């Protein structure tokens, strides 16, 4: 499964079922750029179990505000549309893997 870019318009439908890891990011954010390859690795390893979506907070401020995103990157885990976990800042692959796996 490929990482999906989402918007305010389709965020709810894209995070509504199963386990979803949402990356709230912006193109100018250094730590966001650092986490991108980590998310790609996770997607290739766990893509059949978890969906990964990315939301550009500059272009989609409504959704970012709805989930209280004040700093980026913020990663939120959703299970069947409900927020179940949240971490702030760059996270190593192992930490993100553990974050997601506890909700599978």
Number of C-alpha atoms within 10 A of each C-alpha: 13 11 18 13 15 20 19 15 11 10 18 14 10 19 23 14 14 16 23 25 25 25 27 26 25 18 10 9 12 13 15 19 15 14 18 15 12 17 22 15 12 20 20 12 13 16 15 9 14 22 23 23 23 20 21 19 23 13 12 16 14 14 19 20 11 8 13 10 18 12 13 20 24 21 23 21 25 23 19 13 17 15 16 13 15 14 16 15 13 20 18 12 15 10 12 18 16 10 18 22 13 8 15 11
